[in-house]
Amino acid sequence: MGYTLGVDVGTFETKGVLVAEDGAIIAQARRAHEMIVPRPGWAEHRAEEDWWGDFVHVTRALLAQSGIDPQAIRAVACSAIGPCMLPVDRAGRPLMNGVLYGVDTRAQAEIDWLDATLGAAAIIARGGNALTSQAVGPKILWLKRNHPEIWARTAKIVSATTYMTYRLTGDWVMDHYTASNFAPLYDIAAQCWRCDMGDICDEALLPRLMWSGEIAGQVTAQAAAETGLVPGTPVTCGTIDAAAEAVSVGVRAPGDMMLMYGSTVFVIQQTAARLSDTRLWHAPWLFAGEYAAMAGLATSGTLTQWFREVVAPGLPRDAAFAQLTAEAEAVPPGARGLICLPYFSGERTPIHDPAAKGVFFGLNLTHGRAEMYRAVLEGIAAATRHITETYAEAGAPPARVLAVGGGTRNAPWLQATSDMTGLEQIVCGTTVGAAYGDAFLAALAVGTAARGDIALWNPPAQVIGAGKVAEYDRLYPLYRRLYAQTRDIMADLG
């Protein structure tokens, strides 16, 4: 019997799984870490401690828990939050904390400058995407402008997945799906780096491009000594966590949409061709000749964590969520007239407004934390409906929605999303997420699995039906108007 190892570094924890050739999970492990917020609008991780340190810890835990011979591990695959920006020196040492994905909005001035200098149309023509806080190119420019002492020592600019793959193999590689987020440095038509716009950086600073299912290298002797793996074990190129999560639940054909309930709601839909809609992100998919369109909220699970910490600080995390969920389920749809705009860290798709603010609107003296928590969940569901409507307006309505992530255990959130969007959701039997998708990608890379086998590895277990909720039909237009009519105030508030 052979096995594959998948490890995913998320916003708040790292998860790993050891999987048999038939998809059975032999062992699971996780390790928590924090998202560092040194100032409003910034979000960071420590590459050595949070990324590689977690990988080592989780891998050793999996080997100890399973008791299998590491020689039996056929391949390893990683994924991580993305897109991130980490400068490293010639020895591969991080020169600062890793700057996280779209929740980090520090480079807005650089986005504005690039749009004004290069022209938004030219940027979209090159990379297929408008510049937003999700783009890495402006963050590289931010580093170059604001920290010349770090820039002078920078030998590579990498993502989280690239850094872990380097620590395993000694090679700097990046998959095309991740690279497409490095706008305006990636040519989406030619599928290559092109660094002639904006004087941001040279191509030599960027990793070698590959497809996610390709083998990037083998575990080095040094990495083996740290992790307990065997030298020479194949390592794939890897990808961003959300893409691996989509693989884990069976996204494999145009019209398949993954709805990931995590720190943020993130959406990936495989498409027959590249979409041209600036409200969505576009990328080559994980395999040559395939495409995807993405969307993501700025705060989702992160917002529920914040709310729990504010209203139930003395309760253990799981107990607090269980109590809040029970209270929210006792509140009727519509939260008794309370609306929440979930823009507590700006907002990404489809409004792309880093100045957007979180709002509770309609509060009165009869409302308590139960109504407020219900409004939080329904606010996230309304923001998700805004996304699914955007896909439809772009000419790609979802044909099948596959839900995954920790939030699928939150019944009122899951049901509110189906009722708000009018879309049923399929929840597969295994909701481990990206780490499981990594293990499947590793199996594909070494030929122990075929694309269609994911339906055998992880079949559907539950379908969340979409009910007709009159109160949602009444409140959703008000939700949309509330942002439109307060946007200027939000911007002026700073």
C-alpha positions in Angstrom: 0.0 0.0 0.0 1.3 3.5 -0.9 0.3 6.8 0.5 0.3 10.5 -0.3 0.9 13.4 2.1 -1.0 16.7 1.8 -0.3 19.7 3.9 -2.1 23.1 3.8 -1.2 26.3 5.6 -4.3 28.4 6.2 -4.9 31.8 7.7 -5.2 30.5 11.3 -3.9 26.9 11.3 -2.1 24.3 9.3 -3.7 20.9 8.5 -2.1 17.8 7.2 -3.5 14.4 6.0 -2.0 11.1 5.1 -4.1 9.3 2.5 -4.1 5.8 1.1 -4.4 5.0 -2.6 -8.2 4.6 -2.3 -8.7 8.0 -0.7 -9.0 6.7 2.8 -7.6 9.1 5.4 -5.1 7.3 7.5 -4.1 10.2 9.8 -4.8 13.9 10.3 -2.9 16.6 12.2 -3.2 20.3 12.7 -1.4 23.2 14.3 -2.7 26.7 15.1 -1.0 29.9 14.4 -2.0 33.6 14.4 -2.6 36.2 11.7 -0.4 39.1 12.7 -2.2 42.5 12.2 0.5 45.1 13.1 -1.7 47.9 11.9 -5.2 48.3 10.3 -5.3 46.9 6.8 -2.1 44.8 7.2 -2.1 41.0 7.6 1.1 38.9 8.0 2.5 35.5 8.8 6.0 34.5 9.9 7.4 32.3 7.1 9.8 30.3 9.2 7.6 29.7 12.2 4.1 29.7 10.8 4.7 28.1 7.4 7.7 25.8 7.5 7.5 25.3 11.3 3.9 24.1 11.0 4.8 21.8 8.0 7.5 20.1 10.1 5.3 19.7 13.1 2.3 18.4 11.2 4.3 16.0 9.1 6.0 14.5 12.1 2.7 14.2 13.9 1.2 12.3 10.9 4.1 9.9 10.8 3.9 9.3 14.5 0.1 8.9 14.6 0.0 6.5 11.6 3.1 4.5 12.4 3.7 3.9 8.6 7.1 3.6 7.1 8.0 7.0 5.4 9.3 4.9 2.5 5.7 4.1 1.7 4.9 7.8 1.0 4.8 8.1 -2.8 4.6 11.9 -3.0 4.0 15.1 -1.1 2.0 18.2 -2.1 1.6 21.5 -0.3 -0.8 24.4 -0.5 -1.1 27.6 1.4 -2.9 30.9 1.7 -2.4 33.0 -1.3 -1.4 35.0 -3.0 1.3 36.1 -0.6 4.4 38.2 -0.9 7.6 37.2 0.8 11.1 38.5 0.0 14.0 36.2 0.7 17.8 36.6 0.5 20.3 34.5 -1.5 20.3 31.9 1.2 16.5 31.6 1.1 16.1 33.3 4.4 12.9 35.5 4.9 13.7 39.2 5.0 10.4 40.1 6.7 7.0 38.6 7.5 5.0 37.3 4.6 2.4 39.8 3.4 -0.9 38.0 3.0 -3.6 37.9 0.3 -6.4 40.4 -0.3 -7.1 41.0 3.4 -3.9 43.0 3.4 -4.6 46.4 1.8 -1.3 48.2 2.4 -0.6 48.7 -1.3 -3.6 50.8 -2.3 -1.4 53.8 -3.2 0.6 51.5 -5.5 -2.5 50.2 -7.1 -3.7 53.7 -7.8 -0.3 54.7 -9.2 -0.1 51.7 -11.5 -3.7 52.2 -12.7 -2.9 55.9 -13.5 0.5 55.2 -15.0 -0.2 52.1 -17.0 -3.9 52.3 -17.6 -6.4 49.9 -16.1 -7.3 48.6 -19.6 -3.6 47.7 -20.3 -3.3 46.0 -17.0 -6.4 43.9 -17.7 -5.2 43.1 -21.2 -1.9 41.8 -19.8 -3.1 39.8 -16.8 -6.8 39.4 -17.3 -7.5 41.0 -13.9 -7.9 44.5 -12.5 -5.5 45.5 -9.8 -7.1 44.9 -6.3 -5.7 44.1 -2.9 -5.5 40.5 -4.1 -2.7 41.4 -6.6 0.9 40.8 -5.6 2.5 43.2 -8.1 1.5 46.4 -6.1 2.7 44.8 -2.9 6.1 44.2 -4.4 6.2 47.8 -5.5 5.2 48.8 -2.0 8.2 46.9 -0.7 10.5 48.5 -3.2 9.3 52.0 -2.4 9.1 51.7 1.4 11.9 49.4 2.4 14.9 49.9 0.1 17.1 48.2 2.7 15.2 45.0 2.3 14.8 45.4 -1.4 18.6 45.6 -1.8 19.0 42.2 -0.2 16.1 40.5 -2.0 17.0 37.6 -4.2 13.5 36.1 -4.8 9.9 37.2 -4.3 7.8 34.1 -3.4 4.5 32.9 -2.2 3.8 30.7 0.9 3.5 27.5 -1.2 6.7 28.4 -3.1 8.6 28.9 0.2 7.5 25.5 1.6 8.3 23.7 -1.7 11.8 25.4 -1.6 12.3 24.2 1.9 11.5 20.7 0.8 13.3 20.5 -2.5 15.7 23.5 -2.7 14.0 24.7 -5.9 12.0 28.0 -6.4 8.8 27.1 -8.3 5.3 28.5 -8.6 2.2 27.2 -10.3 0.4 29.2 -13.0 -2.7 29.6 -10.9 -0.8 31.3 -8.2 1.3 33.3 -10.7 -1.8 34.9 -12.2 -2.3 36.8 -9.0 1.0 38.5 -9.4 -0.6 41.1 -11.8 0.7 43.0 -13.7 3.8 40.6 -13.9 2.0 37.6 -15.4 0.9 37.4 -19.1 -2.3 35.4 -18.9 -2.4 34.8 -22.7 1.2 33.6 -23.1 1.2 32.0 -19.6 4.6 33.4 -18.6 6.2 36.1 -16.6 6.5 39.5 -18.3 8.0 42.2 -16.2 8.0 45.2 -18.6 5.1 47.1 -17.0 5.5 49.5 -14.0 9.2 48.9 -13.3 8.2 46.7 -10.4 10.9 43.9 -10.5 13.0 41.8 -12.8 11.9 38.3 -13.9 15.0 36.9 -12.1 13.3 37.6 -8.8 10.4 35.4 -9.6 10.1 31.6 -9.4 10.1 29.1 -12.3 6.5 28.4 -13.5 5.0 24.9 -13.5 1.5 23.3 -13.4 0.2 22.1 -10.1 0.2 18.4 -10.9 3.9 18.4 -12.0 6.8 17.2 -9.9 8.9 20.1 -8.7 11.7 18.1 -7.1 12.5 15.6 -4.4 12.8 15.9 -0.6 16.4 16.9 0.2 18.5 15.3 2.9 18.2 18.4 5.1 14.4 18.5 4.7 14.2 14.8 5.4 16.1 15.3 8.7 13.7 18.0 9.8 10.4 16.4 8.7 11.0 12.7 9.0 10.3 12.1 5.3 12.6 10.1 3.1 15.2 11.8 0.9 14.1 11.6 -2.8 10.4 11.6 -2.1 8.7 13.4 -5.0 7.2 16.9 -4.2 4.6 18.6 -6.5 4.7 22.2 -7.4 1.7 22.9 -5.2 -0.9 25.7 -5.4 -3.1 28.1 -3.4 -5.2 26.5 -0.7 -8.6 27.4 -2.3 -7.6 25.6 -5.5 -6.6 22.5 -3.6 -9.9 22.7 -1.7 -11.8 22.9 -5.0 -10.0 19.7 -6.1 -10.9 18.0 -2.9 -14.7 18.2 -3.5 -14.6 17.4 -7.2 -14.5 20.6 -9.1 -13.3 19.2 -12.5 -15.7 20.5 -15.3 -16.9 23.9 -16.5 -19.8 25.1 -14.3 -18.6 23.4 -11.2 -18.3 26.0 -8.4 -16.6 25.5 -5.1 -18.0 27.6 -2.2 -15.4 27.5 0.6 -16.5 28.5 4.1 -13.2 29.5 5.7 -11.6 32.5 7.2 -13.0 34.1 4.1 -15.7 32.8 1.8 -13.8 32.0 -1.4 -15.3 30.9 -4.7 -13.7 29.1 -7.6 -15.7 28.1 -10.7 -14.1 26.2 -13.6 -15.0 27.8 -16.9 -14.9 26.8 -20.5 -12.8 29.8 -21.4 -11.4 33.0 -19.8 -14.1 35.3 -18.6 -13.8 39.0 -19.1 -15.4 40.7 -16.1 -13.2 43.0 -14.0 -15.3 42.1 -10.8 -13.9 38.6 -10.9 -10.4 37.2 -10.9 -9.3 35.0 -13.7 -6.6 32.4 -14.0 -5.4 29.3 -15.8 -6.6 26.4 -13.8 -4.3 23.8 -12.3 -3.9 21.9 -15.6 -2.9 23.1 -19.0 -5.7 24.2 -21.2 -8.2 24.8 -18.4 -9.5 28.0 -16.8 -11.2 29.3 -13.7 -12.8 32.4 -12.4 -12.5 33.3 -8.7 -14.2 35.6 -6.1 -13.7 36.1 -2.4 -15.0 38.0 0.5 -12.6 39.8 2.8 -14.0 38.5 6.1 -16.3 35.5 6.8 -15.0 33.0 9.3 -12.7 35.7 10.6 -15.8 37.8 11.3 -17.5 35.0 13.2 -14.3 34.6 15.2 -14.2 38.4 16.0 -17.9 38.3 17.0 -17.3 35.3 19.4 -14.4 37.1 21.0 -16.4 40.2 21.6 -19.6 38.8 22.9 -18.4 35.5 24.6 -14.8 36.2 25.7 -15.0 33.9 28.7 -16.2 30.8 27.0 -13.9 28.2 25.3 -14.0 28.6 21.5 -16.1 25.5 20.6 -18.5 26.0 23.5 -19.0 29.6 22.5 -19.8 28.8 18.9 -22.1 26.0 19.9 -24.1 28.4 22.1 -24.1 31.2 19.5 -25.3 28.8 16.8 -28.1 27.5 18.9 -29.2 31.1 19.7 -29.0 32.1 16.0 -31.1 29.1 15.0 -33.9 30.3 17.3 -34.1 33.6 15.5 -36.3 33.7 12.4 -34.7 34.5 9.0 -34.1 38.2 8.7 -32.7 38.6 12.2 -35.8 40.5 13.2 -35.0 43.4 10.8 -31.3 43.6 11.5 -28.8 43.9 8.6 -25.1 43.4 8.8 -22.6 44.5 6.1 -19.7 42.1 6.7 -17.1 44.5 5.4 -15.0 44.5 8.6 -11.7 44.5 6.7 -12.8 46.3 3.5 -14.4 44.1 0.9 -13.1 42.1 -2.1 -15.4 40.7 -4.7 -17.4 42.1 -6.3 -17.1 45.7 -5.0 -13.3 45.7 -4.4 -13.5 48.5 -1.9 -10.7 48.5 0.8 -12.4 51.5 2.5 -15.7 49.6 3.0 -16.7 49.3 6.7 -18.6 46.8 8.8 -22.1 47.8 9.7 -25.0 46.7 11.9 -28.1 48.5 10.7 -31.5 48.5 12.2 -30.6 47.9 15.9 -33.2 48.5 18.5 -33.6 47.7 22.2 -35.1 44.2 21.5 -32.0 43.0 19.7 -29.4 40.9 21.5 -26.4 38.8 20.5 -28.6 36.1 19.0 -30.1 38.5 16.4 -26.6 40.1 15.9 -25.0 36.7 15.2 -27.9 35.7 12.9 -27.4 39.0 11.1 -23.6 38.3 10.7 -24.3 34.9 9.1 -27.0 36.4 6.9 -24.8 39.3 5.9 -22.1 36.9 4.8 -24.8 34.9 2.9 -26.0 38.2 1.2 -22.4 39.0 0.2 -22.1 35.5 -1.3 -25.4 36.1 -3.3 -23.8 39.2 -4.6 -20.9 37.0 -5.9 -23.1 34.4 -7.5 -25.2 37.1 -9.2 -21.9 38.5 -10.6 -21.0 35.1 -12.1 -24.4 35.0 -13.8 -24.0 38.5 -15.1 -20.6 37.5 -16.5 -22.3 34.8 -18.5 -21.2 31.9 -16.2 -24.0 30.9 -13.8 -22.9 28.0 -11.6 -24.3 24.6 -12.7 -23.2 22.8 -9.5 -22.2 24.2 -6.1 -19.9 22.2 -3.9 -19.5 23.5 -0.3 -16.4 22.8 1.8 -14.6 24.2 4.8 -15.1 24.5 8.5 -18.2 26.7 8.0 -20.1 23.8 6.6 -20.5 22.6 10.2 -22.5 25.8 10.9 -26.0 24.8 10.0 -27.7 28.3 10.0 -24.9 29.8 7.9 -25.1 27.0 5.4 -28.9 27.1 5.1 -29.0 30.9 4.9 -26.5 30.8 2.0 -28.7 28.3 0.0 -31.8 30.3 0.8 -30.3 33.6 0.1 -28.7 32.6 -3.2 -31.4 30.2 -4.4 -28.7 27.5 -5.0 -28.6 24.1 -3.5 -25.2 23.1 -2.1 -23.6 19.6 -2.2 -21.5 18.8 0.9 -19.1 15.9 0.3 -18.4 13.2 2.9 -14.9 14.5 3.5 -14.6 18.1 4.4 -11.0 18.2 5.5 -10.4 20.6 2.6 -7.2 21.7 0.9 -4.9 19.2 2.5 -7.0 16.4 1.1 -7.0 18.0 -2.3 -3.2 18.2 -2.0 -3.0 14.5 -1.3 -5.1 13.9 -4.4 -2.9 16.2 -6.5 0.1 14.2 -5.3 -1.5 11.0 -6.3 -2.2 12.4 -9.8 1.4 13.5 -10.1 2.8 10.0 -9.6 0.0 8.2 -11.4 -1.7 6.4 -8.6 -5.0 8.3 -9.3 -6.9 9.7 -12.3 -8.9 13.0 -12.4 -12.3 11.3 -12.1 -11.2 9.2 -9.1 -12.0 12.2 -6.8 -15.7 11.2 -7.1 -14.7 7.8 -5.5 -12.4 9.4 -3.0 -15.0 11.9 -1.8 -18.6 11.2 -2.8 -21.5 13.6 -1.9 -23.0 13.1 1.6 -25.5 15.9 1.9 -27.5 18.3 -0.2 -28.6 21.6 1.3 -31.8 22.6 -0.5 -32.6 26.2 -1.3 -35.9 27.4 0.2 -38.0 30.4 -0.8 -37.6 32.9 2.0 -39.7 36.0 1.6 -37.8 37.9 4.2 -34.6 37.5 2.3 -36.2 38.7 -0.9 -37.3 41.8 1.0 -34.0 42.4 2.8 -31.4 41.7 0.1 -32.2 44.8 -2.0 -31.9 46.8 1.3 -28.5 45.2 2.0 -27.3 46.3 -1.5 -28.7 49.9 -1.0 -27.2 50.2 2.4 -23.7 49.9 1.0 -24.4 52.2 -2.0 -25.8 54.9 0.3 -23.1 54.8 2.9 -20.0 54.2 0.7 -19.0 57.9 0.7 -19.3 58.1 4.5 -17.2 54.9 4.8 -14.5 56.5 2.7 -14.6 59.8 4.6 -14.4 57.9 7.9 -10.9 56.7 6.9 
